[in-house]
Amino acid sequence: MPDKHLYEYATLRVVPRVEREEFLNVGVVVFCKNQKYLQVRYKLDSTKLLCLCPDLDLEQLEKNLQSFELICEGAKNGGPIAVMDIPSRFRWLTAVRSSVIQTSRPHPGLSSDLDQTLQRLFAELVL
């Protein structure tokens, strides 16, 4: 039986009007310190998002979510957060904030295949 690794995940949410607290799940970020794993997957459903907020800037939203990818990858063009260690990047990504892109609280789990877990969580929580 393969080793199971402790991981944490959070759901990415778009909250177009923060004052209304309505949101749509658009992605998942998965972190495993032991495996040095930090990945994000997201998908924007423009039809649903524009129902919540017809004047939402989808282009800017996409750019902001792309920055989540750059931070997860530790990309050189990902800014100062992207050069932090993996646990610090996850904590920064999942910090409580009052903005259009928010995350759920982190949740723990055990996985022997983190990529498969990311895909499963994405399917269950976003699609």
ZAMARGU-4260 file (C-alpha; in steps of 0.2 Angstrom, whole numbers, plus 5000, padded with zeros to 4 digits):
<rodrens>
0) 5000/5000/5000 | 5007/5017/4995 | 5012/5030/5008 | 4999/5042/5012 | 5004/5060/5015
5) 4996/5074/5025 | 4990/5088/5014 | 4980/5104/5016 | 4968/5111/5003 | 4958/5127/5001
10) 4944/5132/4989 | 4947/5147/4978 | 4931/5158/4978 | 4926/5173/4968 | 4916/5186/4978
15) 4912/5199/4965 | 4903/5210/4978 | 4912/5208/4995 | 4898/5217/5004 | 4885/5204/4998
20) 4896/5189/5003 | 4890/5179/4988 | 4903/5168/4980 | 4907/5155/4967 | 4920/5142/4969
25) 4932/5143/4955 | 4947/5133/4960 | 4957/5123/4973 | 4974/5124/4980 | 4983/5109/4987
30) 4998/5109/4998 | 5009/5095/5006 | 5024/5101/5015 | 5032/5083/5016 | 5031/5081/4997
35) 5035/5100/4993 | 5019/5101/4983 | 5009/5116/4980 | 4997/5116/4965 | 4982/5126/4960
40) 4968/5122/4947 | 4955/5134/4943 | 4941/5137/4930 | 4931/5153/4927 | 4913/5151/4922
45) 4909/5168/4915 | 4891/5165/4913 | 4888/5161/4932 | 4900/5175/4937 | 4892/5188/4926
50) 4875/5183/4934 | 4882/5187/4951 | 4890/5203/4945 | 4886/5209/4927 | 4900/5222/4927
55) 4914/5210/4934 | 4931/5213/4925 | 4934/5195/4919 | 4950/5199/4911 | 4957/5206/4927
60) 4950/5192/4937 | 4960/5180/4926 | 4976/5189/4928 | 4974/5189/4947 | 4971/5170/4946
65) 4986/5168/4935 | 4996/5176/4949 | 4990/5161/4960 | 4998/5149/4948 | 5014/5159/4947
70) 5015/5159/4966 | 5012/5140/4967 | 5025/5137/4954 | 5038/5148/4963 | 5040/5157/4946
75) 5053/5171/4945 | 5040/5183/4938 | 5028/5179/4952 | 5034/5193/4963 | 5041/5193/4981
80) 5028/5180/4987 | 5033/5167/4974 | 5051/5166/4981 | 5046/5162/4998 | 5047/5143/5004
85) 5032/5132/4999 | 5023/5133/5016 | 5024/5152/5017 | 5017/5153/5000 | 5002/5142/5004
90) 4999/5152/5020 | 5000/5168/5010 | 4988/5162/4997 | 4975/5156/5010 | 4976/5171/5022
95) 4960/5179/5026 | 4956/5194/5015 | 4942/5205/5010 | 4944/5205/4991 | 4936/5198/4975
100) 4947/5182/4976 | 4946/5173/4993 | 4949/5156/4999 | 4941/5144/5011 | 4949/5140/5027
105) 4962/5126/5024 | 4956/5108/5027 | 4967/5093/5030 | 4967/5076/5022 | 4978/5061/5018
110) 4983/5056/5000 | 4995/5044/4991 | 4993/5053/4975 | 4992/5072/4977 | 4989/5076/4958
115) 4974/5064/4958 | 4968/5072/4975 | 4969/5089/4967 | 4959/5083/4952 | 4946/5075/4963
120) 4944/5090/4974 | 4942/5101/4959 | 4929/5090/4952 | 4919/5089/4968 | 4921/5107/4973
125) 4921/5117/4957 | 4914/5108/4942
</rodrens>
